[in-house]
Amino acid sequence: MALGTTLVLVGMSAGQAVAAPAPAPAPVKDTTTRPIEPAGAIPGGFASWKDLLATQEKLVKAADRVTAAVKAQGGAGFAGIVAAPENHELRVYWKGNTPKPIRDLLGQVRQEVPVSVLSAAYSARELEREMNRLTRTSGDVITAIAPNVDGSGLTVSGADFGLTRSKVADSAVPVTVEAGVKPTLATRWDDSPPWWGGAAWRNASTGGGCSTGFAVTYGGTSRMLSAGHCGNAGQTATDPTGQVIGSISPDNDGLDVLLINGSSAGRVFNNNPGSTSPEFSNSVIGTSSSYVGLWVCTSGAYSGTNCSIQVQQVGVTINVGYLITGTVRAEQSARTNAVGQGDSGGSVQVINSANTSQVYAAGVNTAIDGSTAVACTGYVTSGRVCAWRMYYSPWSNATAAFPGIAIVLG
């Protein structure tokens, strides 16, 4: 068969991997409980953090009452609430006249905490409508968008200031654009044992970056499945913080699968497709064969989760400088990012129709067709190549390479 003009294995080189943003803490798996003791000066002139927190509790309870009342009366005119204790008061922003039920409630609330009602240019409803419109029309340029609590407009952030500003130039409300603000990286980038699929890992020998696929057992021990081109037997896999996952063994480049020795569990990191937030994980309930027409989702540490990807061909041999056989060609139906560099070894999953919070293991990411390059999405959007046409190594390649391998259920 004729291959794409530019097939690219989707691991990150050492230089590219180093350029990736620093990992964030992983509180999800850390069950340790400890006191929170803020450092530095105490805001608002309070004598202690306990005093500040006591005031905050009163303000939050008061704000909850106002919020409930706003919902009950439909929310027309309401813009936002500030309950910051350093202000020593509850601030309610409203467009137009405050309805009588709200005025009456605020009179009651003032018996507990000071309250100011301030004028707003736009209501929360108006700002939400414009937020949704700008989000739909901006592609992945906007990294964050939020209504100003005082109802004055929106605040938008993006890595490219000029491009972000151009995307919101037709906004119906005032927009403040912030440059260089990106979402905080999450637990995909600082996983911990037992290791989950869809997380970032590094080859300690080469410095290259890839993604984990699925938890498996092989030869009676716990392993993690990933892409064969990400390393060789005997090399060591770590997470981006340097924590050792385990040694690579065995490795099969011709089928593009390898196993990492280490504790693993049957879950995969995911997030809302097209975004990095919220981040969550899903249980693996089995494996799926790959057939033409199958719809899959991918999960990689760099691109995050992408869906609406359909299998076009199976049993494909690709030439990446050497031959990889038995792969599956799939394409993102809207011609947006399916996977990109750094996503190699990441999970290819099929959603369970009976319970969409569960997934089946279909395979691991292998390569992209560089002639279908598109803008990258996810956690790292620059300095790498992404594409809407991809190739993955199916579960059948793993069973062929490693007889006796078994998926770990979540």
C-alpha positions in Angstrom: 0.0 0.0 0.0 1.1 3.6 -0.5 2.1 5.2 2.7 1.8 8.9 3.8 4.7 11.0 2.7 5.9 11.8 6.2 5.5 9.2 8.8 6.7 10.4 12.2 7.0 8.2 15.3 5.3 10.1 18.1 7.9 10.0 20.9 9.6 13.2 21.9 13.3 13.5 21.4 15.6 14.4 24.3 15.6 18.1 23.4 11.9 18.3 22.9 11.2 16.4 26.1 13.4 18.7 28.1 11.4 21.7 26.7 8.2 20.4 28.1 6.7 22.4 31.0 7.6 21.4 34.5 5.4 18.8 36.1 2.8 19.7 38.7 2.2 17.9 42.0 0.0 14.9 42.0 -2.5 15.3 44.9 -4.9 12.7 43.5 -3.0 9.7 44.8 -1.5 11.3 47.9 -3.8 10.4 50.8 -1.6 12.1 53.4 -3.4 14.6 55.7 -1.5 17.5 57.1 -2.3 21.0 58.4 -2.3 23.9 55.9 -0.2 26.6 57.3 0.0 29.7 55.0 3.3 31.5 55.0 3.9 35.2 54.8 2.0 38.3 55.9 -1.7 37.8 56.9 -4.0 39.8 54.6 -6.5 42.3 55.7 -4.9 43.2 59.0 -6.0 40.0 60.8 -4.1 39.0 63.9 -3.9 35.4 62.8 -4.9 33.1 59.9 -7.5 31.5 62.2 -9.2 34.9 62.5 -9.1 35.4 58.8 -10.5 32.0 58.2 -13.3 32.6 60.7 -14.4 35.7 58.8 -14.1 33.8 55.5 -16.4 31.1 56.8 -19.1 33.7 57.7 -18.7 35.4 54.3 -19.0 32.1 52.5 -22.1 31.1 54.4 -23.6 34.5 53.5 -22.6 34.1 49.9 -24.2 30.7 49.7 -27.5 32.2 50.9 -27.3 34.9 48.2 -26.4 32.4 45.5 -29.3 30.2 46.4 -31.7 33.1 46.3 -30.3 34.3 42.9 -30.9 30.8 41.5 -34.5 30.8 42.9 -35.4 34.1 41.3 -33.8 33.2 37.9 -30.5 35.1 38.1 -31.5 38.1 35.9 -29.1 41.0 36.6 -26.8 39.1 38.9 -23.1 39.5 37.9 -21.0 38.1 40.8 -20.0 37.9 44.4 -16.8 38.6 46.2 -16.4 36.9 49.5 -12.7 37.7 50.1 -12.2 38.2 53.9 -9.4 40.8 53.4 -12.2 43.1 52.1 -14.1 42.6 55.4 -17.4 42.5 53.6 -19.5 40.7 51.1 -19.6 42.4 47.7 -22.5 41.7 45.4 -22.4 43.0 41.8 -25.7 43.5 40.0 -26.8 44.9 36.6 -29.8 47.2 37.0 -32.1 47.3 40.0 -31.9 44.6 42.6 -35.2 42.7 42.9 -37.1 43.0 46.2 -36.6 39.4 47.3 -32.8 39.9 47.0 -33.0 43.3 48.7 -34.9 41.7 51.6 -32.4 38.8 51.9 -29.4 41.2 51.8 -31.0 43.1 54.7 -31.0 39.8 56.7 -27.5 39.0 55.7 -26.2 42.4 56.8 -27.1 41.3 60.4 -24.3 38.8 60.1 -21.7 40.4 57.8 -21.2 43.8 56.0 -22.7 43.8 52.5 -22.1 46.2 49.6 -24.2 46.1 46.4 -22.3 47.5 43.4 -23.4 48.3 39.9 -22.3 46.0 37.0 -22.1 46.6 33.3 -23.1 43.1 32.3 -24.9 40.2 34.0 -23.3 36.8 34.5 -25.7 35.4 32.0 -24.6 37.9 29.3 -20.9 37.2 30.0 -21.5 33.4 29.9 -23.1 33.6 26.5 -20.2 35.6 25.1 -17.7 33.3 26.8 -19.3 30.3 25.1 -19.3 32.0 21.7 -15.6 33.0 22.0 -14.6 29.6 23.1 -16.4 28.0 20.1 -14.8 30.4 17.6 -11.2 30.5 19.0 -10.0 26.9 18.4 -7.3 26.1 20.9 -5.8 29.6 21.0 -7.5 30.5 24.3 -6.0 28.7 27.2 -8.4 30.2 29.7 -11.4 32.5 29.7 -13.4 33.8 32.6 -16.1 36.4 33.5 -14.9 39.3 35.6 -16.6 39.0 38.9 -17.7 42.7 38.8 -19.5 42.2 35.5 -17.2 44.5 33.6 -16.3 42.0 30.9 -14.1 38.9 30.3 -10.5 38.0 30.9 -8.8 35.7 28.4 -5.4 34.2 28.4 -3.3 32.6 25.6 0.2 31.7 24.9 0.3 33.9 21.8 -0.8 37.4 22.8 -1.4 38.7 19.3 -3.2 35.6 18.1 -5.4 35.5 21.2 -6.2 39.2 20.8 -7.2 38.7 17.2 -9.5 35.8 18.1 -11.5 38.0 20.6 -11.4 41.2 18.6 -15.1 40.9 17.7 -16.2 40.4 21.3 -19.5 41.9 22.3 -18.1 42.8 25.7 -14.8 44.3 26.9 -12.0 41.7 27.0 -8.7 41.8 28.9 -6.1 39.6 27.2 -3.2 38.1 29.2 -0.2 36.7 27.4 1.8 33.6 28.4 -0.8 32.3 30.9 -1.2 28.5 30.6 -3.2 25.9 32.6 -1.3 24.2 35.3 -0.1 20.7 34.3 -1.8 17.9 36.2 -1.3 14.4 37.4 -0.5 13.0 34.0 2.8 14.7 34.5 3.6 13.4 38.0 2.0 10.0 38.4 2.9 7.6 41.2 2.7 3.9 41.7 0.6 2.0 40.9 1.1 3.7 37.5 -1.8 4.5 35.3 -2.2 4.8 31.5 -2.0 8.1 29.7 0.8 9.5 31.8 4.2 11.0 30.9 7.4 9.0 31.2 11.0 9.6 30.3 13.7 7.3 29.0 16.5 7.9 31.5 19.1 6.8 28.9 18.0 9.0 26.0 16.0 11.7 27.6 13.1 11.1 25.2 9.5 11.5 26.3 6.6 9.2 25.8 3.3 8.2 27.4 2.1 5.1 29.3 -0.5 2.8 27.7 -2.2 0.2 29.8 -1.5 -1.8 33.0 -0.8 -5.5 32.2 0.6 -8.6 33.7 3.2 -10.6 32.0 5.2 -13.6 33.3 3.4 -13.3 36.5 4.5 -9.7 37.2 3.0 -6.2 36.9 4.0 -4.2 33.9 3.1 -1.1 31.9 2.5 -1.3 28.1 3.9 1.4 25.9 5.4 1.9 22.4 8.4 -0.1 21.3 10.3 2.8 19.7 10.4 4.7 23.0 13.2 2.5 24.4 15.2 -0.6 24.4 15.4 -3.6 26.8 17.5 -2.8 29.8 16.9 1.0 29.8 15.1 2.7 32.6 11.8 4.5 32.6 11.1 7.4 35.0 8.3 9.9 35.3 9.1 13.6 34.5 10.2 14.3 38.1 12.8 11.5 37.9 10.9 9.0 39.9 11.8 5.5 38.6 9.0 3.5 37.1 11.1 0.5 36.2 13.3 -1.2 33.6 12.2 -1.8 30.1 11.8 -5.5 29.3 10.9 -6.9 26.9 10.8 -4.8 23.8 9.5 -5.5 20.2 10.2 -2.7 17.7 8.7 -4.6 14.8 5.3 -4.6 16.5 6.0 -1.3 18.3 5.3 -2.5 21.8 7.4 -2.7 25.0 6.8 -3.4 28.7 8.0 -1.4 31.7 8.5 -3.4 34.9 6.6 -1.7 37.6 3.5 -1.6 39.7 0.5 -0.6 37.6 -3.2 -0.3 37.9 -6.1 -0.6 35.4 -6.9 3.1 35.0 -6.3 5.7 32.3 -5.9 9.4 32.7 -8.4 11.4 30.7 -9.8 14.9 30.4 -12.5 16.7 28.5 -11.5 16.3 24.8 -10.1 19.6 23.5 -9.2 20.7 26.9 -6.9 19.8 29.8 -9.5 20.4 32.5 -11.0 18.8 34.3 -8.6 15.9 34.5 -9.9 12.5 35.7 -9.3 8.8 35.2 -11.4 5.9 33.9 -11.3 2.2 34.7 -10.3 -0.4 32.1 -12.8 -3.2 31.9 -11.2 -5.3 29.1 -9.7 -5.2 25.6 -11.2 -4.5 22.2 -10.3 -5.7 18.7 -9.8 -3.1 16.0 -11.9 -3.1 12.9 -12.4 -0.6 10.1 -15.2 1.8 11.2 -14.3 1.5 15.0 -14.5 4.8 16.9 -11.7 5.3 19.4 -10.3 7.9 21.7 -6.6 8.5 22.4 -5.0 9.5 25.7 -1.4 10.9 25.7 0.5 12.9 28.2 1.2 15.7 25.7 -2.1 16.0 23.7 -4.4 14.9 26.5 -7.6 13.1 25.4 -8.9 13.3 21.8 -11.9 11.5 20.5 -14.0 11.2 17.2 -11.2 9.1 15.7 -12.3 6.4 13.3 -10.4 3.3 12.1 -9.8 3.4 8.4 -7.4 0.5 7.8 -6.1 -2.5 9.8 -3.1 -4.7 9.4 -1.0 -1.8 8.1 2.7 -1.9 7.7 4.4 1.4 8.1 8.0 2.5 7.3 9.6 4.7 9.8 13.1 3.9 8.8 12.3 0.3 9.7 9.1 -1.6 9.3 6.3 -1.9 11.9 3.7 -4.4 11.0 0.1 -5.0 12.1 -0.7 -1.4 12.8 -4.1 0.4 12.6 -4.6 3.6 10.6 -7.2 5.9 12.1 -8.3 9.5 11.4 -9.8 12.3 13.4 -13.1 13.0 11.7 -13.0 16.8 12.0 -9.3 16.9 10.9 -8.1 18.2 14.2 -5.4 16.7 16.4 -5.6 12.9 17.0 -2.2 12.5 18.5 1.2 14.1 18.4 4.8 13.8 19.4 5.1 12.8 23.0 1.9 10.7 22.9 3.7 7.6 21.7 2.7 4.6 23.8 -0.4 6.4 25.1 -3.7 4.7 25.4 -6.0 4.0 22.5 -9.4 3.3 24.1 -12.9 2.4 23.2 -15.7 3.8 25.4 -18.1 1.3 27.0 -21.5 2.2 25.6 -23.3 0.8 28.7 -21.2 2.9 31.0 -19.2 5.8 29.4 -17.0 6.1 32.5 -15.4 2.8 31.5 -13.0 2.0 28.6 -11.6 -1.0 26.7 -8.0 -1.2 25.7 -7.6 -1.0 22.0 -3.9 -0.4 21.6 -1.1 2.2 22.0 -0.1 5.2 19.9 2.7 4.6 17.3 3.0 7.2 14.6 1.4 10.1 12.7 1.3 11.1 9.1 3.2 14.4 8.9 1.4 15.4 5.7 -1.8 15.8 7.8 -0.1 18.0 10.4 -2.5 20.3 12.4 -2.3 22.5 15.5 -1.4 20.6 18.6 -3.8 20.4 21.5 -3.5 19.6 25.2 -0.7 20.2 27.7 2.1 21.1 25.3 0.9 22.9 22.2 4.2 24.2 20.7 7.5 22.7 19.8 6.1 19.4 18.5 4.2 17.9 15.5 0.6 16.7 15.7 -1.7 15.3 13.0 -5.2 14.1 12.3 -4.1 10.8 10.7 -2.4 8.4 13.1 -1.3 4.8 13.4 -1.5 2.7 16.5 -0.3 -0.7 17.5 -3.4 -2.7 18.4 -3.9 -5.0 21.4 -3.3 -8.0 19.0 0.3 -6.8 18.5 0.9 -6.9 22.2 -0.5 -10.5 22.5 1.6 -11.5 19.4 4.8 -10.0 20.9 4.3 -11.1 24.5 2.3 -14.4 24.6 0.4 -14.7 27.9 0.1 -10.9 28.4 -3.1 -9.9 30.2 -4.8 -6.6 30.7 -5.2 -5.4 34.3 -8.8 -4.3 35.1 -9.6 -1.2 37.0 
